[in-house]
């Protein structure tokens, strides 16, 4: 059953949000709410040069597609990040990305489509946004549960009308000097993006999905978390989220989407094809060459837990890979 649309300003703070799911005690409401607000304002200051973000037009909970597990806190989600354009240290990404300017911002969608189009981020924020509480599993064997806000990638692809020849969807991340976003510039420096040499991978970051994966109902373009606009360190202003795949497949700060008839290159596969396959589905039965994938550490917990096939989404997505050797197509 759909819920009444609300504005982001009407969404309750993190403390109340978690209380609805009986995750914290009422006695710490005020402190947690204040800490969350201060943390978000610290990481996402609105400068005079950057206009305030357009409000998310519609927010509706999609409980049938959300896990019932306890989400990680806003502080955990925004302070433990892989975003090599800013830093290879998870704890330093938030401060390094603090000055990242995400307005103006456009996403170019083209390739094998009938109606190629350049979408302004404010137009994308007018798509009906849905709450999706998803498990997030990193290839490094840590995990989180994140309450994303966003919309199915299928809704965007339907607007450009993929041709029958299209088999794959390629994605590209913003990198300073990118010709796809000439007005969004951030120099290399203390609060800027680092070089490919420093990061150890080539930029701009690229990723890809098979078209049927991209059209799957679980695949979303996320524009925020905890009902707030996406923090810089988490991939502002818009990122991909594919919950049954390792986290590096969920490309951040997207500026370009291209439909193609051939498997597109992906950054980590280019860096080391023996360790990072094109599919990179979460599979506890296929270890990384340097560590086991059978268990994971949930951020905020001391003990490990067993990793689930397809990150717990096997019932929804296993059919996409029927008949495939998941050790070969890892």
Buried (B, 14 or more C-beta within 10 A) or exposed (E): EEEEEBEBEEBBBBBBBBBEEEEBEEEEBEEBBEBBBEBBEEBBEEEEEBEEBBEBEBBBBBEEBBBEBBBBBBBBBBBBBBBBBBBBEBEBBBBBBBBBBBBBBBBBBBBBBEEBBEBBBBEBBBBBBBBBBBBBBBBBBBBBBBBBBBBBBBEBBEEBEBEEEBBBBBBBBBBBBBEBBEEBEBEEEEEBBBEBEEBEBBBBBBBBBBBBBBBBEBBBBBBBBBBBBBBBBBBBBBBBBBBBBBBBBBBBBBBBBBBBEEBBEBBBBEEEEEBBBBBBBBBBEBEBEEEEBBEBBBBEEEEBEEBBBBBBBBEBBBEBBEEEEBEEEB
